[in-house]
Every structure is written in structure tokens, then in C-alpha cells.
Amino acid sequence: MKKILKKKPSLTTQIGIALLLAVLAGILLRDYAGFVNHYIRPVGTIFLNLLKFIVVPLVLFSVMAGILSMNDVSKVGKLGLRALLYFMVTTLFAVTLGLLVPSLLKGVLPRIHITTDAAAESIEVPDLSVMDQIVGMFPDNILSPVSSMAMMQVIVIALFFGIAMVHVGEKGEMARNITLSFNSVIGKILEYIMALAPIGVFCMLTPVVVENGPSVLGSYVALLLLAYVCFAIHAGLVYSSAVRLLGGLSPVKFFRGMRSAMLFAFSSDSSVATLPYTMQCAENLGVNKDIGRFVLSLGATINMDGVAIYLGVASVFIATSCGIDLTMSQYMAIAFASTVASIGTPGIPGGSLALMAMVFASAGIPVEGVAVAAGIDRIIDMGRTVMSVTGDASCAVVMQKRVGEKV
């Protein structure tokens, strides 16, 4: 009996309780925004800063340790290429779904009145091309990617060092031992930080509830529901089918095993900050530690299915609000721009709103609509992050089945 009473709730339970308490506190403290911003938000910021501080060394040493564990460069290349193919296919499904569902419902969607006054805040439209993305993957020095958290560049650095350590053999033994030692130390630091998750979730989410009360949700309920319905369909069809057919894992077991990472992703709205939790959940699902960390580090950087879905949904929704009937060429422009924009989202100045402006501009949709969508972007971003994190984990499960058993 004493053992039962002393048993500590699981991390998933703790995060879930923290999330519910944050919603309740946010409702009760609606009239005390100053107190929340001065005393609660800073604690959440500290926790998020701790996660961001550990993410770069975690990715850097995890990827190198993963390469060293395989001890064969050809296996690293096979794993990386298959993961990239998986991410590309799921992103195409995501973009298609994001365009298809709102287009089918176009006749019943409510319209939000948009005027040029909505463009009061200037939003810079990034000039983003495939070649820009490729060039941006390669750093011009070794320090700036670490300080700026340019995760794709960090992964490229890790790949070069990891592959070189494998190639030099015995001469690289000291570097190999140091890498593996640092990887273990970082894992321990990670445990310290993750123990603070419930407090961090509460302090990050409470200000969001205070700022985005029921009035905002009521005004944009159609766009919110549309986005979250598409998220649910994509997870239920694409991810469930992938883990069942390609990964040999029950979808129920998969989603149950991912609960703590999904809850944290929802509250933090950062797939990079959620990376430690995603790694832990993937390992609990039976994914090899080194394979999981390699695939998930890559996915947290380039796989943004949630972003791809929402860019499609928002494009059709705002176009409908403006009375624009999109042509096939405009749909194709949105699909291409959304796919390109969803790759490497964290590294783009201005965040998701700048990406949305770029997608709108490519299809001839008034950029003023971005300011309208900005009102609930933080709330939808929670769902986008959950989708991206879940997609990364589904890839790790599939890669474990297809490649991991041969490593």
C-alpha cells in the first residue's frame, strides 16, 4: 500500500495535469495579465531557454554517436536517404490534404471581412527557393550555426565529423571516445531539465490562455476547426498507416507511447524544444537509441507536416474570405511554395507568418490576410507542432523496422 501511495505519476500524467491547471489558471487570471507576464511567463521562458540550450549539443553529439554506432558510412547514407524520402512523401500528403479539405467545404465556410487596414503591421515576404534552402544547409563557419540554432547546419557539421571519425579508424579513437563521453553527459543534463517539464508547461501555457481568451476562439472558430480537423485526418490516416504497414507497430500503441511528447509539443509549440521528449518516447516504443536520435534530429529540422497542412488551409480560407476562386495553377503554386516553406521552418526570419506571406504572394492571395490569421497563429501553432513531432516519431518507428534491424 505504501509503495502505491509513493508511486510517482508518469511524465505524461504530470504534463497533462499541468496543461489542465494552466488552462484553469489562465481563465481565472484573465484580469491579472500584468501579474502573469511578470511572474509566471518568465519561469516558462527560463525552462524553454534550458531546452534550447541543450538541443544543439544534443543533436550534434547524438548524430555523431549514431554514425559511430553504425560504423559504416553506407548504412548512414541509407538511413538518411530513406528518412528524407519518408518526410517528402508525408509532406506531399500534408499539402494535398491542406488544400483538399477546405476546398471541398468552400461553400459552407464563413468569411472573415478583410480590409487593407489589416496590413498595418509590415510583414516581410521572404524570397525562398529550393536552391536557397540547399545553400543554407552548409555553414560558412563552425560557430554561427551553434549560436544561431541553425539545426540543419548543425546536422551537416555532425555528419562531416562523424563520417570522418569512422574513416580514420584507430587514429580517431580518442575523438570517438570523447564524443561518446559527451553524449552520455548531455543525456544526464537532459534528465535534469526534463524533470522540470510540468512546471515549464504550466508557466508557458498560462500566459497563452490569458492572452487568447474565448473571444478570439469564437471569432476564428471555423479556421481553427478546419486546421485541427486536417491535423487529425493526417495523423489518423498517414501516420497510423505508416506505423502499422511499414513499422509493424499498432497505431494505438504508437499514439499512446507518444502522449508525453505530444502534450509537451502542444504547450511549447516548438518541435526543436520537444526533441528530448520525442527521443525518449521513441526509445520507449522500441526504436534504437542511435537510429532514433539521428532520424528525429533530422526530422525536427526539415519535417514540418503541420506547417504544410496549415499553409494550405490558410491559403484556401483567406482566398475564400476575399472572394477569390483559386485556379489549378494557383493551387499548384500554393502546393509548391508550402512544401518549400515547410522545410527548415525554424531557420527562417519572421517565423510562420513570414512563410504564410510568401505562400500567399506566390498564389496572388492578398498578403493582408496574414495579419488576420495572426490573431490565432499561436493557438494553431500548437497543433502544427504536435503534427511535426508525431510525424518525426512515425518515421523513426518505420526506419527501425526497415533499416534498424540490419544495423
Secondary structure, 3 states (H helix, E strand, C coil): CHHHHHCCCCHHHHHHHHHHHHHHHHHHCCCCHHHHHHHHHHHHHHHHHHHHHHHHHHHHHHHHHHHHHHCCHHHHHHHHHHHHHHHHHHHHHHHHHHHHHHHHCCCCCCCCCCCHHHHCCCCCCCCCCHHHHHHHCCCCCCCHHHHHCCHHHHHHHHHHHHHHHHHHHHHHHHHHHHHHHHHHHHHHHHHHHHCCHHHHHHHHHHHHHHHCCHHHHHHCHHHHHHHHHHHHHHHHHHHHHHHHHHCCCCHHHHHHHCHHHHHHHHHHCCHHHHHHHHHHHHHHCCCCHHHHHHHHHHHHHHCCHHHHHHHHHHHHHHHHHCCCCCCHHHHHHHHHHHHHHCCCHHHCCCHHHHHHHHHHHHHCCCCHHHHHHHHHHHHHHHHHHHHHHHHHHHHHHHHHHHCHHHC
